[in-house]
Amino acid sequence: MEIVFLALILVLAIFLGFELISKVPATLHTPLMSGANAISGITLVGALLAAGSGSVSHELATWLGAGAVVFATVNVVGGYLVTDRMLGLFKQRSKPTEKDERT
């Protein structure tokens, strides 16, 4: 019975996440992505705790925690790279000087 309850929570979270993200205007995607990266950082801390449990009886938790560390790290690093690239689109480009135009 507990697995059905947890599956229901997962399905509701997926539906709610999809609905929220689809309603976000384009101008708010960069700040939203930065916030999502912070949440992924918290997920990474939890994954490290699960992977470092060190108990022999919880070997599955250690393996799942190690996998979660890998996926959360990829998510955090990739998210910050994409956010940095998006913010780079808003930077003003410098105008070329006369000396640069002659060469």
PESUL-V784901 format. One record per residue. N is the residue number from 1. RES is the residue in one letter. PSI is psi in whole degrees, -180 to 180 (999 if undefined). Layout:
<<N;RES;PSI> <N;RES;PSI>>
This chain:
<<1;M;-34> <2;E;-37> <3;I;-34> <4;V;-42> <5;F;-45> <6;L;-37> <7;A;-38> <8;L;-42> <9;I;-42> <10;L;-46> <11;V;-42> <12;L;-38> <13;A;-40> <14;I;-46> <15;F;-46> <16;L;-43> <17;G;-44> <18;F;-44> <19;E;-41> <20;L;-45> <21;I;-37> <22;S;-20> <23;K;-1> <24;V;128> <25;P;157> <26;A;-31> <27;T;-16> <28;L;3> <29;H;-40> <30;T;-49> <31;P;-35> <32;L;-38> <33;M;-38> <34;S;-40> <35;G;-39> <36;A;-35> <37;N;-37> <38;A;-40> <39;I;-38> <40;S;-32> <41;G;-38> <42;I;-39> <43;T;-38> <44;L;-40> <45;V;-44> <46;G;-39> <47;A;-38> <48;L;-40> <49;L;-41> <50;A;-39> <51;A;-30> <52;G;19> <53;S;-34> <54;G;2> <55;S;134> <56;V;-35> <57;S;-15> <58;H;47> <59;E;-36> <60;L;-41> <61;A;-37> <62;T;-44> <63;W;-43> <64;L;-38> <65;G;-41> <66;A;-42> <67;G;-39> <68;A;-35> <69;V;-44> <70;V;-50> <71;F;-40> <72;A;-37> <73;T;-45> <74;V;-41> <75;N;-45> <76;V;-50> <77;V;-47> <78;G;-39> <79;G;-42> <80;Y;-34> <81;L;-44> <82;V;-41> <83;T;-43> <84;D;-40> <85;R;-40> <86;M;-41> <87;L;-28> <88;G;-24> <89;L;-23> <90;F;-7> <91;K;142> <92;Q;137> <93;R;143> <94;S;145> <95;K;142> <96;P;143> <97;T;172> <98;E;-35> <99;K;-40> <100;D;-33> <101;E;-29> <102;R;-25> <103;T;999>>
